[in-house]
Amino acid sequence: MKTMTRTFAILTALFLIFVAVDMVRAEGPQAVNINTADVEQLTQLNRIGPSYAARIVEYRQINGLFKTPEDLMQVPGIGSKTFDLNKDRIVVK
């Protein structure tokens, strides 16, 4: 009886782990609107840490909204490699 309870507990734990992994995989990376995202949201992009995210916000405040995702490369320090890593997730609205 004790072995059955332990087996059931292990199987239940494994099932919950698989469900959680499947939920994360289904969500995938979220799109980021570079015209409205704050510093924390911008850091969700690959190779964008807090200092680069702050530069994006500052650039947007000074120069206005981005017209295209490619305009992100106008922010000092953000080049084509960073853009290419994120181009499928960047949106402008």
Secondary structure, 3 states (H helix, E strand, C coil): CHHHHHHHHHHHHHHHHHHHHHHHHHHCCCCEECCCCCHHHHCCCCCCCHHHHHHHHHHHHHHCCCCCHHHHHHCCCCCHHHHHHHCCCEECC
